[in-house]
Amino acid sequence: MKKFYFIELLRFFTALSVIIYHYRHFFKPHSSFSTIDYVVGKSAQPFYSILEIFYNYGDYGVPMFWSISGFVFAFVYLEKKESTSGKRFFINRFSRLYPLHFATLIIVTLLQTISYNFLGSFQIYELNDLYHFFLNLFFISSWGFEKGISFNGPIWSVSVELVIYFLFFISIINLNKYNIKFALLVYLLLLALDKTGIDGGDASAIALFVDCGKLFFSGVLVFYFYSKVKNKFYLIFISILFIFLSFLGNFKIFLFFPSVLLLFVGFEIFIHDKLKKPFEFFGNLTYAMYLLHIPVQMLIILIFSYLNIFSEIFITGYFFVFYVLMMIILSFLCYKFYEKPLFNKIRSFSS
């Protein structure tokens, strides 16, 4: 199967942006161990002058993920000679997403229990009761039952995206029949739902599903656009124009992210054989980086607290580089020895 190697690189940088954004968790009020208040001293974070945009806006990696998912799903599942059964589709999603989610949920639960018993408080996220544990266990932590991020917090975005996966699957027949017309219709319906306020506004869970759906299907539209443009070099110029337009007036995230996606798709014409393996390597780290960084942060906070290491270490460039490199190494080991083997085993077992 053809791969989009620049998309793999974009996935990596997207995960990295979330990790840098969440570097704030090493400071108060997220960590009870730290003596540095993030709100007061956020500019003291390592390499702040260079990484300021990631420290302040790295959470925009989540909507970027949603757009990327739409493109990848469209590429994998649309216009195939053989149709994909519901069983195969959902087993693929389960085997790719749930094993690591379950493992990190258990790890975070243990770490939060240790933290509460020895330090008298939870770290990073406060909602760690039995009720929220079961919401996380069944992958429905963001379905609107009770607001607030709990346990391994970043999984909320995947929880939202699961609903859109189902919407995409039931749309495959019509997407293959009507192509871009149906994808555009779904996008416009979601846009109308947003504009009319039926989704309940920014504070509602439905609004999260609508936003995710718009970005996901914008990725599907990017796929169709990519398929229809013969000269792929034009994609770069068109995407740069759209990126520029997204900054005119108010920042338009629903234009910006599919435009960035289109830009990286266009870059594919420059791919060299020597770049394919390293780009694929970094792309494979993405999910592990996204789900492992919270438990790793908790573990570091607990160890440093036990050893009574000064919390000022978190503002040093040495620790920052150590932390990022450690996340890359741990993510590689996780993918190679846990994610990939379990993914293949579950798929083969269910065949």
Buried (B, 14 or more C-beta within 10 A) or exposed (E): EEBBBBBBBBBBBBBBBBBBBBBBBBBBEBBBBBEBEBEEBBEEBBEBEEBEEBBBEBBBBBBBBBBBBBBBBBBEBBEEEEEBEEEEBBBBBBBBBBBBBEBBBBBBBEBBEBBEEEBEEBBBBBBBEEEBBEBBBEBBBBBEEEEEBBBBBBBBBBBBBBBBBBBBBEBBEBBBEEBBEBBBBBBEBBBEBBEEEEBBEEEBBBBBBBBBBBBBBBBBBBBBBBBEBEEBEEBBEBBBEBBEEBEEEEEBBBBBBBBBBBBBBBBBEEBEEEEEEEBEBBBBBBBBBBBBBBBBBBBBBBEBBEEEEEBEBBBEEEBBEEBBEBBBEBBBEBBEEBBEEBBEEBBEEEE
